[in-house]
Amino acid sequence: MRQVLQDSDEPTVVVAHSYGGIVTAEAAAGVASVRHLLLISSYLPEVGQSLSEFGDGTPAPFLDVDLAAGTFGVRPELLVDTFLQDCDAVPVTARRGPRPPAEPGERDGAWFRR
């Protein structure tokens, strides 16, 4: 994403939603063509700040943390109320699953390098 933004001289408005705001803010930081950054239902971290740095250092209540396996996921009973509260009242099937947490010091969206 950062490379695409850097390759253009056209004034650009970048729009991101939810977690995408974190990686988008990082990718757009300092790019001269980016005039505006519009984040919808998202966080705006400082450059280099990770989502894991938000809050009080304990896992969010909607997370199901498995320390033995080294993974975390969303607690199924809290999925709809936490992330899908604005969806129509229809059965919701979400693709979700445990993932390993970031290594200490690893930034969210580390696949976007400066």
SULZI-V583042 format. One record per residue. RES is the residue in one letter. SS is DSSP state (a for helix, b for strand, c for the rest). PHI is phi as a letter, one per 20 degrees, with the letter a starting at -180 (999 if undefined). OMEGA is omega in whole degrees, -180 to 180 (NA if undefined). Layout:
RES,SS,PHI,OMEGA
RES,SS,PHI,OMEGA
This chain:
M,c,999,-179
R,a,g,-180
Q,a,f,179
V,a,f,179
L,a,f,-179
Q,a,f,-177
D,c,f,-177
S,c,d,174
D,c,e,-178
E,c,f,174
P,c,g,-171
T,b,c,170
V,b,d,-178
V,b,d,-179
V,b,d,179
A,b,b,-179
H,b,c,172
S,c,l,-179
Y,c,g,179
G,a,g,177
G,a,f,-179
I,a,f,-180
V,a,f,180
T,a,f,178
A,a,f,179
E,a,f,-178
A,a,f,-175
A,a,e,-176
A,c,g,175
G,c,m,179
V,c,e,-172
A,c,f,-177
S,c,f,-179
V,b,f,-179
R,b,e,-178
H,b,b,175
L,b,c,-179
L,b,d,180
L,b,d,-179
I,b,d,-178
S,c,l,-174
S,c,b,174
Y,c,d,172
L,c,c,180
P,c,f,170
E,c,f,179
V,c,g,180
G,c,n,-180
Q,c,e,-179
S,c,e,175
L,a,g,-180
S,a,f,178
E,a,e,178
F,c,e,177
G,c,n,-172
D,c,d,178
G,c,n,176
T,c,e,180
P,c,f,176
A,c,g,-176
P,c,f,-180
F,c,e,-179
L,b,e,174
D,b,d,-175
V,b,e,177
D,b,d,-177
L,c,f,-179
A,c,f,-180
A,c,e,-178
G,c,m,-178
T,b,c,171
F,b,b,178
G,b,b,179
V,b,e,177
R,c,f,-174
P,a,g,-178
E,a,f,180
L,a,d,-177
L,a,g,-175
V,a,f,-178
D,a,f,-177
T,a,e,-171
F,a,d,-173
L,c,c,-174
Q,c,f,-180
D,c,e,178
C,c,e,176
D,c,f,-179
A,c,f,176
V,c,c,177
P,c,g,-177
V,c,d,173
T,c,d,-179
A,c,d,174
R,c,e,-180
R,c,b,178
G,c,a,-179
P,c,f,175
R,b,c,179
P,b,f,177
P,c,f,177
A,c,f,174
E,c,f,177
P,c,g,180
G,c,n,179
E,c,f,179
R,c,e,170
D,c,f,180
G,c,m,-176
A,c,f,179
W,c,f,173
F,c,e,-178
R,c,d,176
R,c,f,NA
